[in-house]
Every structure is written in C-alpha cells, then in structure tokens.
C-alpha cells in the first residue's frame, strides 16, 4: 500500500511540475569572437580590484568591448517585442515615444570668496 501511494505521488508530482513549468525559447549560445590575452586579463583584474571608475578611458573601452562580446555570445531567453515594450509609451494614435530620463549633470561647486 505504501509503495502504491509513493508511486502515485511521484507521478502526480512529475505531471504537475510539467504543467507549471514555463516553456521558454532561448537563443543558442555561440563561441565568443574575442580571445583574451594576458594584458586583457590584467585589465579585468585591475577593474575588479580598484573598480571600473578608476580605470583609464582606453581600459574602460576595452572592458566595454569584452562585455558586448560576452552579451552577444551567451545563451539568453528570446524577447517578444509584442508583449513588453520597456522604455516606450504608446499614445492613443499608436505612436511610440521613448522614455528618456536625463542624467544629472556634474556641476562644479563655486567657491564663496569673501571680497571686502
């Protein structure tokens, strides 16, 4: 009797898991185009140790290049353009407007010098 109950619970568990699991379509992963050299790895180590903000412009562009290559090569879920339009708003006429939030500008603090 105990074996029958266990068998039924396992079958029901597998069946319900299959029903609840969301079927997703994925873009297949591909081999990255870039091959990292020792110098490239040292730039990545420097970025991890000191932070990206303390790198030179050349090093930042190199890391940006690595990240773009990685983003293009990894396996990722397909995005349906019809379902969610992130960052866009449709008005009544069907036109789309992009929502752009302006970045705060860096302002230099003016020194208050006393003139007498």
N, C-alpha and C positions, 0 to 999 in steps of 0.2 A: 504494500500500500504506500509506504514511504517513497519507494522508487518511482511509483506512478505519479505521485504529487510532485516530486523533483523534476521528472521529465516534462510534465505539463507546464510547470513554472518556467523551465528553461525555454521551452518552445514559445510560450506566450511572451517571455522577455525578449527573445530574438525578434519575434514578429512585431511587437510594439516599438522596439528600437528602430526597426526598419521603417516603420510608418512615421516615426517622429523625426528621423534624420533628414536634414535638408539636403537635397541633391544640389550640388554646386558644380558649375562648369569652371574649369581652370585653363588658363593659358599655360601651355607647356614651358618648362624651363629650357633655356638654351645655354650653350657654353659662352662664358664672358669673352668679350673681344680683347680686353686688356690683360696683359701678363705683368704682374708686379715685380719690380726689381728690388734689390737691397735698399737703394736710395728711396724708392717709393714706400717701402715698409718702415724706413726710419722716419719719414714724414708722418705716416699714420701713428707711429709710436709717440712722436712728439705731440701730435694733436691730442692723443689720449692722455698723455701726462700733463701737458701745460694748458690744454684747452684750445679750441679752434680759434677763439678770438685773439690769441697771442701769436698766430701764425702770420707769415707774410702773405701778400696778395697772390704771389706765384704759388705758394703752398696751398692756399685756400682753393685756387682754381684747379689744382691737381686733385685735391680731395673731392671737389665737386665733380670732376671728370670720373673718378672712381665710383662715386655714388650713383651717377647716371648710368654707368655701365652695369653696375650691380642691379639697379632698378629694372633695367631692360632685360636682364638675363634670368631673374628669379621666377619661380612658379607663382602665379598670382591668380586671384579669382577674377573671372570676367565681369565687367561692369556693364550693365544695361543702361544706355543713355535715356531710355524712355521712362524708367522707374524713378530715379532720383536725379535731380538737377541741383547739384551742390554749387552754391555761389551764384545762382541765377534766379531771377524772378520773372514770371510771365505776367504781363499786364492783360487787360481784357481783350485787346486786339490781337493777342498771340505773339507780340514781340517780346524778345528776351532782353533783359538788361542785366549786365554783370554787376554784382555787388562787390565794390572795392572799398576796403577800409583803408584810409590813408595812414601811412606810417608817421609816427611823431617825428618832427624834425629836431635835430640836435641844435640846441641854442647855447651859445656861449654866455656864461654869466658875466654881466657887466660889473666891473669893479666900481664901487662907490668911493670916489676920492673926494675928500673934503677940500674945497677951494675957498680960501679966505682972503 
